[in-house]
Amino acid sequence: MPLRVRLDELLPAKTAARELPRALRRLETGEADHLVITNRNEPRAVLITVERYEELLRGALIGTAAATI
């Protein structure tokens, strides 16, 4: 499945290094759900809040548990 990203979700790595506090604020205020960090126009990582990460982990654990039933 190809990655679909809006332009406002892209964050070049060099910009992320300079403006990490601003990026974190965007996530914490809900302005962004996630930010895709790019290097040379290629997606390399996704920045999310700890709360969102925990939600994803819980969903993965539930999915894993359901698969073993």
PDB file of N, CA, C and O in Angstrom:
ATOM      1  N   MET A   1       0.836  -1.166   0.000  1.00  0.00           N
ATOM      2  CA  MET A   1       0.000   0.000   0.000  1.00  0.00           C
ATOM      3  C   MET A   1       0.889   1.241   0.000  1.00  0.00           C
ATOM      4  O   MET A   1       1.723   1.392   0.893  1.00  0.00           O
ATOM      5  N   PRO A   2       0.732   2.127  -0.975  1.00  0.00           N
ATOM      6  CA  PRO A   2       1.575   3.320  -1.036  1.00  0.00           C
ATOM      7  C   PRO A   2       1.224   4.308   0.084  1.00  0.00           C
ATOM      8  O   PRO A   2       0.069   4.421   0.496  1.00  0.00           O
ATOM      9  N   LEU A   3       2.223   4.996   0.550  1.00  0.00           N
ATOM     10  CA  LEU A   3       2.049   5.992   1.603  1.00  0.00           C
ATOM     11  C   LEU A   3       1.396   7.239   1.021  1.00  0.00           C
ATOM     12  O   LEU A   3       1.890   7.804   0.045  1.00  0.00           O
ATOM     13  N   ARG A   4       0.292   7.665   1.615  1.00  0.00           N
ATOM     14  CA  ARG A   4      -0.395   8.882   1.166  1.00  0.00           C
ATOM     15  C   ARG A   4      -0.207   9.944   2.230  1.00  0.00           C
ATOM     16  O   ARG A   4      -0.603   9.762   3.381  1.00  0.00           O
ATOM     17  N   VAL A   5       0.399  11.055   1.841  1.00  0.00           N
ATOM     18  CA  VAL A   5       0.731  12.113   2.787  1.00  0.00           C
ATOM     19  C   VAL A   5       0.332  13.458   2.186  1.00  0.00           C
ATOM     20  O   VAL A   5       0.570  13.723   1.008  1.00  0.00           O
ATOM     21  N   ARG A   6      -0.278  14.296   3.014  1.00  0.00           N
ATOM     22  CA  ARG A   6      -0.593  15.658   2.585  1.00  0.00           C
ATOM     23  C   ARG A   6       0.661  16.519   2.724  1.00  0.00           C
ATOM     24  O   ARG A   6       1.542  16.222   3.531  1.00  0.00           O
ATOM     25  N   LEU A   7       0.733  17.564   1.946  1.00  0.00           N
ATOM     26  CA  LEU A   7       1.909  18.440   1.981  1.00  0.00           C
ATOM     27  C   LEU A   7       2.144  19.030   3.365  1.00  0.00           C
ATOM     28  O   LEU A   7       3.291  19.186   3.784  1.00  0.00           O
ATOM     29  N   ASP A   8       1.066  19.362   4.082  1.00  0.00           N
ATOM     30  CA  ASP A   8       1.244  19.961   5.409  1.00  0.00           C
ATOM     31  C   ASP A   8       1.704  18.950   6.457  1.00  0.00           C
ATOM     32  O   ASP A   8       1.992  19.328   7.592  1.00  0.00           O
ATOM     33  N   GLU A   9       1.776  17.680   6.092  1.00  0.00           N
ATOM     34  CA  GLU A   9       2.265  16.642   7.002  1.00  0.00           C
ATOM     35  C   GLU A   9       3.745  16.342   6.787  1.00  0.00           C
ATOM     36  O   GLU A   9       4.349  15.616   7.576  1.00  0.00           O
ATOM     37  N   LEU A  10       4.327  16.890   5.734  1.00  0.00           N
ATOM     38  CA  LEU A  10       5.736  16.634   5.429  1.00  0.00           C
ATOM     39  C   LEU A  10       6.639  17.548   6.241  1.00  0.00           C
ATOM     40  O   LEU A  10       6.341  18.729   6.422  1.00  0.00           O
ATOM     41  N   LEU A  11       7.727  17.006   6.721  1.00  0.00           N
ATOM     42  CA  LEU A  11       8.694  17.769   7.492  1.00  0.00           C
ATOM     43  C   LEU A  11      10.101  17.310   7.094  1.00  0.00           C
ATOM     44  O   LEU A  11      10.552  16.240   7.504  1.00  0.00           O
ATOM     45  N   PRO A  12      10.789  18.129   6.293  1.00  0.00           N
ATOM     46  CA  PRO A  12      12.156  17.754   5.921  1.00  0.00           C
ATOM     47  C   PRO A  12      13.035  17.594   7.161  1.00  0.00           C
ATOM     48  O   PRO A  12      12.877  18.332   8.134  1.00  0.00           O
ATOM     49  N   ALA A  13      13.944  16.650   7.129  1.00  0.00           N
ATOM     50  CA  ALA A  13      14.800  16.345   8.279  1.00  0.00           C
ATOM     51  C   ALA A  13      15.562  17.569   8.771  1.00  0.00           C
ATOM     52  O   ALA A  13      15.672  17.779   9.979  1.00  0.00           O
ATOM     53  N   LYS A  14      16.081  18.370   7.868  1.00  0.00           N
ATOM     54  CA  LYS A  14      16.831  19.564   8.291  1.00  0.00           C
ATOM     55  C   LYS A  14      15.923  20.544   9.022  1.00  0.00           C
ATOM     56  O   LYS A  14      16.335  21.161  10.005  1.00  0.00           O
ATOM     57  N   THR A  15      14.702  20.687   8.551  1.00  0.00           N
ATOM     58  CA  THR A  15      13.741  21.567   9.221  1.00  0.00           C
ATOM     59  C   THR A  15      13.370  20.986  10.579  1.00  0.00           C
ATOM     60  O   THR A  15      13.255  21.723  11.558  1.00  0.00           O
ATOM     61  N   ALA A  16      13.184  19.680  10.646  1.00  0.00           N
ATOM     62  CA  ALA A  16      12.844  19.027  11.916  1.00  0.00           C
ATOM     63  C   ALA A  16      13.947  19.263  12.947  1.00  0.00           C
ATOM     64  O   ALA A  16      13.662  19.493  14.122  1.00  0.00           O
ATOM     65  N   ALA A  17      15.184  19.207  12.516  1.00  0.00           N
ATOM     66  CA  ALA A  17      16.303  19.421  13.434  1.00  0.00           C
ATOM     67  C   ALA A  17      16.298  20.846  13.987  1.00  0.00           C
ATOM     68  O   ALA A  17      16.611  21.064  15.157  1.00  0.00           O
ATOM     69  N   ARG A  18      15.943  21.807  13.144  1.00  0.00           N
ATOM     70  CA  ARG A  18      15.926  23.213  13.567  1.00  0.00           C
ATOM     71  C   ARG A  18      14.670  23.570  14.354  1.00  0.00           C
ATOM     72  O   ARG A  18      14.722  24.387  15.274  1.00  0.00           O
ATOM     73  N   GLU A  19      13.546  22.963  13.997  1.00  0.00           N
ATOM     74  CA  GLU A  19      12.257  23.403  14.517  1.00  0.00           C
ATOM     75  C   GLU A  19      11.494  22.310  15.266  1.00  0.00           C
ATOM     76  O   GLU A  19      10.266  22.258  15.202  1.00  0.00           O
ATOM     77  N   LEU A  20      12.203  21.449  15.964  1.00  0.00           N
ATOM     78  CA  LEU A  20      11.542  20.359  16.671  1.00  0.00           C
ATOM     79  C   LEU A  20      10.510  20.859  17.687  1.00  0.00           C
ATOM     80  O   LEU A  20       9.419  20.294  17.750  1.00  0.00           O
ATOM     81  N   PRO A  21      10.803  21.885  18.479  1.00  0.00           N
ATOM     82  CA  PRO A  21       9.771  22.351  19.423  1.00  0.00           C
ATOM     83  C   PRO A  21       8.472  22.768  18.719  1.00  0.00           C
ATOM     84  O   PRO A  21       7.385  22.496  19.229  1.00  0.00           O
ATOM     85  N   ARG A  22       8.569  23.411  17.579  1.00  0.00           N
ATOM     86  CA  ARG A  22       7.371  23.813  16.827  1.00  0.00           C
ATOM     87  C   ARG A  22       6.616  22.582  16.322  1.00  0.00           C
ATOM     88  O   ARG A  22       5.388  22.537  16.385  1.00  0.00           O
ATOM     89  N   ALA A  23       7.346  21.591  15.823  1.00  0.00           N
ATOM     90  CA  ALA A  23       6.718  20.369  15.335  1.00  0.00           C
ATOM     91  C   ALA A  23       5.990  19.654  16.474  1.00  0.00           C
ATOM     92  O   ALA A  23       4.871  19.174  16.293  1.00  0.00           O
ATOM     93  N   LEU A  24       6.616  19.585  17.633  1.00  0.00           N
ATOM     94  CA  LEU A  24       5.982  18.950  18.785  1.00  0.00           C
ATOM     95  C   LEU A  24       4.726  19.705  19.210  1.00  0.00           C
ATOM     96  O   LEU A  24       3.722  19.094  19.576  1.00  0.00           O
ATOM     97  N   ARG A  25       4.785  21.023  19.160  1.00  0.00           N
ATOM     98  CA  ARG A  25       3.625  21.841  19.499  1.00  0.00           C
ATOM     99  C   ARG A  25       2.462  21.562  18.545  1.00  0.00           C
ATOM    100  O   ARG A  25       1.311  21.477  18.972  1.00  0.00           O
ATOM    101  N   ARG A  26       2.765  21.418  17.252  1.00  0.00           N
ATOM    102  CA  ARG A  26       1.724  21.098  16.270  1.00  0.00           C
ATOM    103  C   ARG A  26       1.030  19.789  16.616  1.00  0.00           C
ATOM    104  O   ARG A  26      -0.188  19.673  16.484  1.00  0.00           O
ATOM    105  N   LEU A  27       1.801  18.807  17.058  1.00  0.00           N
ATOM    106  CA  LEU A  27       1.225  17.517  17.437  1.00  0.00           C
ATOM    107  C   LEU A  27       0.421  17.631  18.732  1.00  0.00           C
ATOM    108  O   LEU A  27      -0.689  17.107  18.831  1.00  0.00           O
ATOM    109  N   GLU A  28       0.983  18.312  19.707  1.00  0.00           N
ATOM    110  CA  GLU A  28       0.341  18.410  21.016  1.00  0.00           C
ATOM    111  C   GLU A  28      -0.950  19.213  20.973  1.00  0.00           C
ATOM    112  O   GLU A  28      -1.874  18.928  21.736  1.00  0.00           O
ATOM    113  N   THR A  29      -1.034  20.204  20.103  1.00  0.00           N
ATOM    114  CA  THR A  29      -2.237  21.034  20.017  1.00  0.00           C
ATOM    115  C   THR A  29      -3.281  20.422  19.095  1.00  0.00           C
ATOM    116  O   THR A  29      -4.406  20.917  19.013  1.00  0.00           O
ATOM    117  N   GLY A  30      -2.917  19.350  18.401  1.00  0.00           N
ATOM    118  CA  GLY A  30      -3.859  18.713  17.483  1.00  0.00           C
ATOM    119  C   GLY A  30      -3.864  19.331  16.100  1.00  0.00           C
ATOM    120  O   GLY A  30      -4.661  18.939  15.248  1.00  0.00           O
ATOM    121  N   GLU A  31      -2.979  20.299  15.864  1.00  0.00           N
ATOM    122  CA  GLU A  31      -2.864  20.887  14.519  1.00  0.00           C
ATOM    123  C   GLU A  31      -2.468  19.815  13.500  1.00  0.00           C
ATOM    124  O   GLU A  31      -2.852  19.880  12.332  1.00  0.00           O
ATOM    125  N   ALA A  32      -1.698  18.835  13.958  1.00  0.00           N
ATOM    126  CA  ALA A  32      -1.294  17.711  13.108  1.00  0.00           C
ATOM    127  C   ALA A  32      -1.449  16.420  13.907  1.00  0.00           C
ATOM    128  O   ALA A  32      -1.180  16.387  15.108  1.00  0.00           O
ATOM    129  N   ASP A  33      -1.882  15.366  13.237  1.00  0.00           N
ATOM    130  CA  ASP A  33      -2.000  14.046  13.870  1.00  0.00           C
ATOM    131  C   ASP A  33      -0.653  13.335  13.837  1.00  0.00           C
ATOM    132  O   ASP A  33      -0.307  12.592  14.755  1.00  0.00           O
ATOM    133  N   HIS A  34       0.092  13.570  12.780  1.00  0.00           N
ATOM    134  CA  HIS A  34       1.420  12.994  12.605  1.00  0.00           C
ATOM    135  C   HIS A  34       2.189  13.855  11.608  1.00  0.00           C
ATOM    136  O   HIS A  34       1.594  14.611  10.841  1.00  0.00           O
ATOM    137  N   LEU A  35       3.492  13.738  11.624  1.00  0.00           N
ATOM    138  CA  LEU A  35       4.359  14.435  10.677  1.00  0.00           C
ATOM    139  C   LEU A  35       5.306  13.401  10.070  1.00  0.00           C
ATOM    140  O   LEU A  35       5.899  12.593  10.784  1.00  0.00           O
ATOM    141  N   VAL A  36       5.436  13.438   8.765  1.00  0.00           N
ATOM    142  CA  VAL A  36       6.310  12.505   8.061  1.00  0.00           C
ATOM    143  C   VAL A  36       7.635  13.208   7.805  1.00  0.00           C
ATOM    144  O   VAL A  36       7.697  14.188   7.063  1.00  0.00           O
ATOM    145  N   ILE A  37       8.680  12.704   8.419  1.00  0.00           N
ATOM    146  CA  ILE A  37      10.004  13.296   8.252  1.00  0.00           C
ATOM    147  C   ILE A  37      10.631  12.711   6.998  1.00  0.00           C
ATOM    148  O   ILE A  37      10.684  11.495   6.811  1.00  0.00           O
ATOM    149  N   THR A  38      11.107  13.611   6.143  1.00  0.00           N
ATOM    150  CA  THR A  38      11.688  13.191   4.871  1.00  0.00           C
ATOM    151  C   THR A  38      13.170  13.534   4.816  1.00  0.00           C
ATOM    152  O   THR A  38      13.647  14.449   5.487  1.00  0.00           O
ATOM    153  N   ASN A  39      13.868  12.781   4.009  1.00  0.00           N
ATOM    154  CA  ASN A  39      15.270  13.063   3.710  1.00  0.00           C
ATOM    155  C   ASN A  39      15.438  12.849   2.217  1.00  0.00           C
ATOM    156  O   ASN A  39      15.203  11.757   1.700  1.00  0.00           O
ATOM    157  N   ARG A  40      15.846  13.904   1.537  1.00  0.00           N
ATOM    158  CA  ARG A  40      15.961  13.870   0.072  1.00  0.00           C
ATOM    159  C   ARG A  40      14.638  13.461  -0.578  1.00  0.00           C
ATOM    160  O   ARG A  40      14.599  12.660  -1.512  1.00  0.00           O
ATOM    161  N   ASN A  41      13.563  14.035  -0.054  1.00  0.00           N
ATOM    162  CA  ASN A  41      12.205  13.831  -0.561  1.00  0.00           C
ATOM    163  C   ASN A  41      11.670  12.411  -0.397  1.00  0.00           C
ATOM    164  O   ASN A  41      10.665  12.055  -1.013  1.00  0.00           O
ATOM    165  N   GLU A  42      12.321  11.612   0.414  1.00  0.00           N
ATOM    166  CA  GLU A  42      11.861  10.256   0.685  1.00  0.00           C
ATOM    167  C   GLU A  42      11.392  10.164   2.138  1.00  0.00           C
ATOM    168  O   GLU A  42      12.096  10.628   3.035  1.00  0.00           O
ATOM    169  N   PRO A  43      10.227   9.578   2.388  1.00  0.00           N
ATOM    170  CA  PRO A  43       9.773   9.410   3.776  1.00  0.00           C
ATOM    171  C   PRO A  43      10.748   8.520   4.546  1.00  0.00           C
ATOM    172  O   PRO A  43      11.147   7.459   4.065  1.00  0.00           O
ATOM    173  N   ARG A  44      11.123   8.961   5.739  1.00  0.00           N
ATOM    174  CA  ARG A  44      12.085   8.200   6.547  1.00  0.00           C
ATOM    175  C   ARG A  44      11.546   7.829   7.917  1.00  0.00           C
ATOM    176  O   ARG A  44      11.927   6.799   8.474  1.00  0.00           O
ATOM    177  N   ALA A  45      10.653   8.664   8.472  1.00  0.00           N
ATOM    178  CA  ALA A  45      10.130   8.405   9.817  1.00  0.00           C
ATOM    179  C   ALA A  45       8.818   9.153   9.990  1.00  0.00           C
ATOM    180  O   ALA A  45       8.495  10.065   9.229  1.00  0.00           O
ATOM    181  N   VAL A  46       8.066   8.743  11.016  1.00  0.00           N
ATOM    182  CA  VAL A  46       6.819   9.421  11.343  1.00  0.00           C
ATOM    183  C   VAL A  46       6.896   9.872  12.794  1.00  0.00           C
ATOM    184  O   VAL A  46       7.233   9.096  13.688  1.00  0.00           O
ATOM    185  N   LEU A  47       6.579  11.138  13.007  1.00  0.00           N
ATOM    186  CA  LEU A  47       6.588  11.719  14.342  1.00  0.00           C
ATOM    187  C   LEU A  47       5.152  11.781  14.846  1.00  0.00           C
ATOM    188  O   LEU A  47       4.286  12.376  14.205  1.00  0.00           O
ATOM    189  N   ILE A  48       4.902  11.158  16.007  1.00  0.00           N
ATOM    190  CA  ILE A  48       3.578  11.146  16.615  1.00  0.00           C
ATOM    191  C   ILE A  48       3.731  11.415  18.107  1.00  0.00           C
ATOM    192  O   ILE A  48       4.837  11.349  18.643  1.00  0.00           O
ATOM    193  N   THR A  49       2.625  11.717  18.775  1.00  0.00           N
ATOM    194  CA  THR A  49       2.677  11.914  20.221  1.00  0.00           C
ATOM    195  C   THR A  49       2.799  10.563  20.926  1.00  0.00           C
ATOM    196  O   THR A  49       2.526   9.513  20.345  1.00  0.00           O
ATOM    197  N   VAL A  50       3.208  10.618  22.168  1.00  0.00           N
ATOM    198  CA  VAL A  50       3.313   9.405  22.978  1.00  0.00           C
ATOM    199  C   VAL A  50       1.929   8.775  23.132  1.00  0.00           C
ATOM    200  O   VAL A  50       1.787   7.552  23.093  1.00  0.00           O
ATOM    201  N   GLU A  51       0.917   9.615  23.307  1.00  0.00           N
ATOM    202  CA  GLU A  51      -0.442   9.095  23.454  1.00  0.00           C
ATOM    203  C   GLU A  51      -0.859   8.301  22.220  1.00  0.00           C
ATOM    204  O   GLU A  51      -1.429   7.216  22.340  1.00  0.00           O
ATOM    205  N   ARG A  52      -0.577   8.835  21.042  1.00  0.00           N
ATOM    206  CA  ARG A  52      -0.936   8.145  19.793  1.00  0.00           C
ATOM    207  C   ARG A  52      -0.144   6.838  19.671  1.00  0.00           C
ATOM    208  O   ARG A  52      -0.689   5.817  19.250  1.00  0.00           O
ATOM    209  N   TYR A  53       1.128   6.873  20.038  1.00  0.00           N
ATOM    210  CA  TYR A  53       1.965   5.680  19.991  1.00  0.00           C
ATOM    211  C   TYR A  53       1.390   4.587  20.891  1.00  0.00           C
ATOM    212  O   TYR A  53       1.330   3.420  20.506  1.00  0.00           O
ATOM    213  N   GLU A  54       0.966   4.984  22.105  1.00  0.00           N
ATOM    214  CA  GLU A  54       0.373   4.015  23.028  1.00  0.00           C
ATOM    215  C   GLU A  54      -0.919   3.435  22.459  1.00  0.00           C
ATOM    216  O   GLU A  54      -1.182   2.242  22.613  1.00  0.00           O
ATOM    217  N   GLU A  55      -1.735   4.277  21.796  1.00  0.00           N
ATOM    218  CA  GLU A  55      -2.958   3.787  21.148  1.00  0.00           C
ATOM    219  C   GLU A  55      -2.623   2.733  20.094  1.00  0.00           C
ATOM    220  O   GLU A  55      -3.275   1.692  20.016  1.00  0.00           O
ATOM    221  N   LEU A  56      -1.608   3.012  19.291  1.00  0.00           N
ATOM    222  CA  LEU A  56      -1.203   2.070  18.255  1.00  0.00           C
ATOM    223  C   LEU A  56      -0.710   0.759  18.854  1.00  0.00           C
ATOM    224  O   LEU A  56      -1.021  -0.319  18.348  1.00  0.00           O
ATOM    225  N   LEU A  57       0.060   0.859  19.934  1.00  0.00           N
ATOM    226  CA  LEU A  57       0.545  -0.355  20.597  1.00  0.00           C
ATOM    227  C   LEU A  57      -0.611  -1.178  21.148  1.00  0.00           C
ATOM    228  O   LEU A  57      -0.636  -2.398  20.988  1.00  0.00           O
ATOM    229  N   ARG A  58      -1.571  -0.515  21.797  1.00  0.00           N
ATOM    230  CA  ARG A  58      -2.735  -1.232  22.330  1.00  0.00           C
ATOM    231  C   ARG A  58      -3.494  -1.916  21.199  1.00  0.00           C
ATOM    232  O   ARG A  58      -3.914  -3.065  21.338  1.00  0.00           O
ATOM    233  N   GLY A  59      -3.670  -1.217  20.082  1.00  0.00           N
ATOM    234  CA  GLY A  59      -4.361  -1.813  18.936  1.00  0.00           C
ATOM    235  C   GLY A  59      -3.613  -3.007  18.388  1.00  0.00           C
ATOM    236  O   GLY A  59      -4.222  -4.005  18.003  1.00  0.00           O
ATOM    237  N   ALA A  60      -2.288  -2.910  18.349  1.00  0.00           N
ATOM    238  CA  ALA A  60      -1.479  -4.024  17.851  1.00  0.00           C
ATOM    239  C   ALA A  60      -1.569  -5.209  18.801  1.00  0.00           C
ATOM    240  O   ALA A  60      -1.651  -6.355  18.361  1.00  0.00           O
ATOM    241  N   LEU A  61      -1.553  -4.939  20.093  1.00  0.00           N
ATOM    242  CA  LEU A  61      -1.650  -6.023  21.083  1.00  0.00           C
ATOM    243  C   LEU A  61      -3.013  -6.692  21.009  1.00  0.00           C
ATOM    244  O   LEU A  61      -3.106  -7.916  21.104  1.00  0.00           O
ATOM    245  N   ILE A  62      -4.055  -5.918  20.843  1.00  0.00           N
ATOM    246  CA  ILE A  62      -5.406  -6.487  20.716  1.00  0.00           C
ATOM    247  C   ILE A  62      -5.485  -7.340  19.447  1.00  0.00           C
ATOM    248  O   ILE A  62      -6.049  -8.434  19.466  1.00  0.00           O
ATOM    249  N   GLY A  63      -4.920  -6.838  18.351  1.00  0.00           N
ATOM    250  CA  GLY A  63      -4.907  -7.582  17.112  1.00  0.00           C
ATOM    251  C   GLY A  63      -4.136  -8.880  17.222  1.00  0.00           C
ATOM    252  O   GLY A  63      -4.543  -9.905  16.676  1.00  0.00           O
ATOM    253  N   THR A  64      -3.024  -8.832  17.930  1.00  0.00           N
ATOM    254  CA  THR A  64      -2.211 -10.033  18.137  1.00  0.00           C
ATOM    255  C   THR A  64      -2.958 -11.045  18.997  1.00  0.00           C
ATOM    256  O   THR A  64      -2.935 -12.244  18.720  1.00  0.00           O
ATOM    257  N   ALA A  65      -3.618 -10.555  20.040  1.00  0.00           N
ATOM    258  CA  ALA A  65      -4.373 -11.450  20.919  1.00  0.00           C
ATOM    259  C   ALA A  65      -5.536 -12.083  20.158  1.00  0.00           C
ATOM    260  O   ALA A  65      -5.807 -13.272  20.324  1.00  0.00           O
ATOM    261  N   ALA A  66      -6.216 -11.311  19.336  1.00  0.00           N
ATOM    262  CA  ALA A  66      -7.346 -11.829  18.571  1.00  0.00           C
ATOM    263  C   ALA A  66      -6.888 -12.874  17.555  1.00  0.00           C
ATOM    264  O   ALA A  66      -7.615 -13.826  17.271  1.00  0.00           O
ATOM    265  N   ALA A  67      -5.692 -12.699  17.013  1.00  0.00           N
ATOM    266  CA  ALA A  67      -5.185 -13.641  16.017  1.00  0.00           C
ATOM    267  C   ALA A  67      -4.840 -14.997  16.638  1.00  0.00           C
ATOM    268  O   ALA A  67      -4.800 -16.010  15.939  1.00  0.00           O
ATOM    269  N   THR A  68      -4.594 -15.014  17.942  1.00  0.00           N
ATOM    270  CA  THR A  68      -4.224 -16.276  18.591  1.00  0.00           C
ATOM    271  C   THR A  68      -5.424 -17.028  19.124  1.00  0.00           C
ATOM    272  O   THR A  68      -5.292 -18.155  19.602  1.00  0.00           O
ATOM    273  N   ILE A  69      -6.594 -16.415  19.048  1.00  0.00           N
ATOM    274  CA  ILE A  69      -7.808 -17.089  19.562  1.00  0.00           C
ATOM    275  C   ILE A  69      -8.328 -18.068  18.551  1.00  0.00           C
ATOM    276  O   ILE A  69      -9.336 -18.730  18.795  1.00  0.00           O
TER     277      ILE A  69
END
